[in-house]
Amino acid sequence: MGRSESQMDITDINTPKPKKPRWTPLEISLSVLVLLLTIIAVTMIALYATYD
């Protein structure tokens, strides 16, 4: 509490908060959906290619 404004400004400048891009639930669900659709598509192509 005994810090002046100049000291507070220096500490604010010297300690930037690291902003890591985190996956939102929407991005996770869309990525899972795309992955599942890709697996299904590859499976269907493989089954069609080996179908007699």
N, CA, C and O of each residue as an XYZ file, in Angstrom:
208
protein
N       0.824     -1.194      0.000
C       0.000      0.000      0.000
C       0.865      1.254      0.000
O       0.385      2.327     -0.366
N       2.141      1.143      0.405
C       2.975      2.313      0.483
C       3.711      2.608     -0.809
O       4.717      3.318     -0.794
N       3.236      2.083     -1.919
C       3.929      2.305     -3.189
C       3.349      3.524     -3.894
O       2.148      3.789     -3.846
N       4.238      4.248     -4.546
C       3.765      5.409     -5.302
C       3.264      4.956     -6.665
O       3.415      3.794     -7.041
N       2.668      5.882     -7.395
C       2.134      5.540     -8.715
C       3.234      5.124     -9.677
O       3.031      4.237    -10.505
N       4.406      5.761     -9.575
C       5.495      5.433    -10.497
C       5.961      3.996    -10.262
O       6.259      3.281    -11.220
N       6.029      3.561     -8.992
C       6.426      2.182     -8.715
C       5.372      1.206     -9.237
O       5.715      0.142     -9.751
N       4.106      1.558     -9.109
C       3.043      0.681     -9.592
C       3.096      0.577    -11.110
O       2.867     -0.498    -11.666
N       3.398      1.693    -11.791
C       3.510      1.665    -13.247
C       4.661      0.766    -13.685
O       4.531      0.014    -14.651
N       5.793      0.843    -12.974
C       6.953      0.027    -13.342
C       6.622     -1.457    -13.178
O       6.949     -2.264    -14.047
N       5.979     -1.816    -12.074
C       5.661     -3.230    -11.866
C       4.627     -3.703    -12.874
O       4.669     -4.856    -13.302
N       3.698     -2.833    -13.263
C       2.707     -3.224    -14.266
C       3.365     -3.456    -15.622
O       2.987     -4.375    -16.350
N       4.358     -2.616    -15.965
C       5.025     -2.755    -17.263
C       5.933     -3.988    -17.262
O       6.011     -4.698    -18.265
N       6.614     -4.244    -16.154
C       7.586     -5.331    -16.109
C       6.944     -6.706    -15.992
O       7.605     -7.712    -16.251
N       5.689     -6.773    -15.612
C       5.048     -8.081    -15.459
C       3.842     -8.179    -16.384
O       2.702     -8.102    -15.925
N       4.082     -8.350    -17.692
C       2.937     -8.552    -18.594
C       2.341     -9.934    -18.387
O       3.063    -10.913    -18.201
N       1.034    -10.001    -18.420
C       0.373    -11.290    -18.223
C       0.503    -12.120    -19.502
O       0.120    -11.663    -20.579
N       1.039    -13.329    -19.388
C       1.163    -14.166    -20.591
C      -0.206    -14.614    -21.073
O      -0.973    -15.222    -20.326
N      -0.502    -14.309    -22.327
C      -1.798    -14.690    -22.885
C      -1.601    -15.898    -23.789
O      -1.200    -15.758    -24.945
N      -1.882    -17.080    -23.262
C      -1.767    -18.289    -24.070
C      -3.108    -18.550    -24.745
O      -4.147    -18.581    -24.085
N      -3.081    -18.737    -26.056
C      -4.358    -19.041    -26.732
C      -4.874    -20.410    -26.310
O      -4.263    -21.430    -26.629
N      -5.976    -20.438    -25.607
C      -6.547    -21.703    -25.150
C      -7.737    -22.069    -26.009
O      -8.428    -21.206    -26.551
N      -7.962    -23.367    -26.121
C      -9.062    -23.861    -26.955
C     -10.378    -23.667    -26.219
O     -10.527    -24.060    -25.062
N     -11.318    -23.061    -26.905
C     -12.650    -22.917    -26.332
C     -13.410    -24.224    -26.532
O     -13.060    -25.005    -27.417
N     -14.437    -24.476    -25.732
C     -15.231    -25.703    -25.918
C     -15.791    -25.836    -27.329
O     -15.913    -26.947    -27.844
N     -16.131    -24.716    -27.955
C     -16.649    -24.764    -29.326
C     -15.578    -25.255    -30.291
O     -15.856    -26.088    -31.154
N     -14.365    -24.748    -30.154
C     -13.278    -25.190    -31.029
C     -12.967    -26.663    -30.822
O     -12.707    -27.387    -31.782
N     -12.991    -27.107    -29.572
C     -12.719    -28.518    -29.288
C     -13.790    -29.398    -29.919
O     -13.468    -30.402    -30.555
N     -15.056    -29.037    -29.752
C     -16.140    -29.863    -30.292
C     -16.113    -29.874    -31.814
O     -16.358    -30.915    -32.423
N     -15.821    -28.735    -32.439
C     -15.745    -28.700    -33.900
C     -14.569    -29.526    -34.411
O     -14.683    -30.197    -35.437
N     -13.451    -29.483    -33.712
C     -12.290    -30.274    -34.119
C     -12.576    -31.763    -33.993
O     -12.197    -32.547    -34.864
N     -13.242    -32.155    -32.915
C     -13.605    -33.562    -32.740
C     -14.568    -33.996    -33.832
O     -14.446    -35.098    -34.367
N     -15.525    -33.137    -34.167
C     -16.491    -33.458    -35.219
C     -15.798    -33.638    -36.567
O     -16.093    -34.586    -37.294
N     -14.887    -32.744    -36.899
C     -14.154    -32.855    -38.162
C     -13.303    -34.124    -38.173
O     -13.215    -34.804    -39.195
N     -12.683    -34.441    -37.049
C     -11.868    -35.654    -36.963
C     -12.717    -36.899    -37.171
O     -12.322    -37.806    -37.904
N     -13.881    -36.949    -36.532
C     -14.769    -38.103    -36.695
C     -15.258    -38.224    -38.137
O     -15.298    -39.326    -38.684
N     -15.625    -37.115    -38.749
C     -16.079    -37.154    -40.141
C     -14.958    -37.608    -41.073
O     -15.212    -38.326    -42.039
N     -13.733    -37.198    -40.794
C     -12.598    -37.630    -41.606
C     -12.381    -39.131    -41.475
O     -12.142    -39.817    -42.468
N     -12.464    -39.642    -40.247
C     -12.304    -41.084    -40.030
C     -13.403    -41.849    -40.751
O     -13.139    -42.875    -41.377
N     -14.634    -41.356    -40.665
C     -15.754    -42.023    -41.342
C     -15.547    -42.003    -42.851
O     -15.788    -43.008    -43.520
N     -15.106    -40.878    -43.392
C     -14.891    -40.773    -44.836
C     -13.805    -41.736    -45.294
O     -13.972    -42.402    -46.316
N     -12.709    -41.824    -44.571
C     -11.624    -42.743    -44.936
C     -12.109    -44.182    -44.858
O     -11.776    -44.998    -45.717
N     -12.893    -44.497    -43.836
C     -13.425    -45.856    -43.695
C     -14.360    -46.197    -44.848
O     -14.288    -47.294    -45.403
N     -15.230    -45.272    -45.210
C     -16.155    -45.523    -46.321
C     -15.402    -45.700    -47.639
O     -15.749    -46.567    -48.441
N     -14.380    -44.888    -47.862
C     -13.587    -45.020    -49.091
C     -12.872    -46.367    -49.110
O     -12.819    -47.031    -50.145
N     -12.326    -46.769    -47.971
C     -11.629    -48.056    -47.903
C     -12.603    -49.205    -48.140
O     -12.271    -50.158    -48.845
N     -13.788    -49.128    -47.567
C     -14.784    -50.183    -47.775
C     -15.243    -50.216    -49.227
O     -15.432    -51.293    -49.794
N     -15.422    -49.049    -49.831
C     -15.854    -48.998    -51.227
C     -14.759    -49.525    -52.154
O     -15.050    -50.192    -53.147
N     -13.509    -49.226    -51.832
C     -12.395    -49.660    -52.675
C     -12.218    -51.175    -52.614
O     -11.806    -51.794    -53.596
N     -12.526    -51.770    -51.469
C     -12.343    -53.218    -51.325
C     -13.635    -53.986    -51.586
O     -13.666    -55.210    -51.468
N     -14.699    -53.270    -51.940
C     -15.987    -53.936    -52.166
C     -15.970    -54.652    -53.511
O     -15.587    -54.083    -54.533
N     -16.390    -55.898    -53.486
C     -16.441    -56.691    -54.733
C     -17.841    -56.713    -55.295
O     -18.079    -57.327    -56.335
